[in-house]
């Protein structure tokens, strides 16, 4: 019977982690959409714009990478002391989401300044895959560095 309860708790923790990850992905897409005012990402995806698909994939991968540690700490508490630990895990997950969004914003801003002669939004809208891959590398690279610096709970 104890094993069934343990399995049930693990399943509940997994479902909670999935919900939180989806929420983080949603926030990331919305923030990216606001950062790229000249592009309707979903319209471009419907047109088959691979460059936009590459960038959107990089954003989703980067946010997943950054928040993975925070999501891994989510569990269903069974005692009063575990509620405190859960609260700390939620706090670090929220911090990770904020850091993820901020780090991506800074990285893309710096990249844009380094490539003054290139209008990234215009190039992405035209489907310029070279610009998309370079931006994707910046986004994912920053995510890997940020993720490595976050505490684990």
C-alpha positions, -999 to +999 in steps of 0.1 A: +000+000+000+029+024+009+044+018-026+011+028-043+010+060-022+046+068-032+039+061-068+008+083-066+028+111-051+055+108-078+028+110-105+013+140-088+047+157-086+054+150-123+020+164-133+026+196-113+061+199-128+046+196-163+020+222-156+047+246-143+069+239-173+040+247-197+033+279-179+070+289-181+070+281-219+038+302-224+054+331-206+086+328-227+067+328-259+046+358-249+077+378-238+095+368-271+064+379-290+065+413-273+102+416-280+097+411-317+069+435-324+075+435-362+069+397-365+037+377-360+055+345-351+025+322-355+015+337-388+051+331-400+050+296-387+018+289-406+036+302-438+064+277-432+090+302-422+118+279-410+139+308-396+111+317-372+107+280-363+144+278-354+142+309-331+109+297-314+125+263-308+156+280-293+135+300-270+115+269-258+147+249-254+165+277-235+136+282-210+133+245-205+171+243-199+170+271-174+140+260-154+148+223-154+165+224-120+136+243-104+110+220-119+130+190-107+126+202-071+088+203-072+071+176-052+039+170-033+045+177+004+035+152+030+046+170+061+049+206+075+086+207+069+081+196+033+057+225+027+086+249+035+109+230+012+082+231-015+079+269-010+116+273-015+114+252-046+086+273-060+105+305-052+136+293-071+115+282-100+100+317-102+135+332-099+147+309-127+118+320-150+126+356-144+163+351-149+156+331-181+135+359-196+159+386-185+190+367-197+175+361-231+165+398-234+200+410-225+217+384-248+195+394-278+200+431-271+238+427-270+237+406-302+216+432-319+242+459-310+271+437-322+253+433-356+243+469-363+241+464-400+216+435-397+180+440-389+173+407-373+135+410-373+135+418-410+159+390-418+139+365-398+107+376-415+124+370-449+133+335-436+171+341-433+182+308-418+218+320-412+205+348-389+181+324-372+207+298-364+231+324-351+204+339-328+194+304-317+230+297-307+231+329-287+198+320-270+207+284-261+243+293-252+231+319-227+206+294-213+233+268-207+255+293-188+225+306-167+213+271-159+248+261-146+248+291-122+214+285-106+211+267-073+196+232-071+171+222-045 
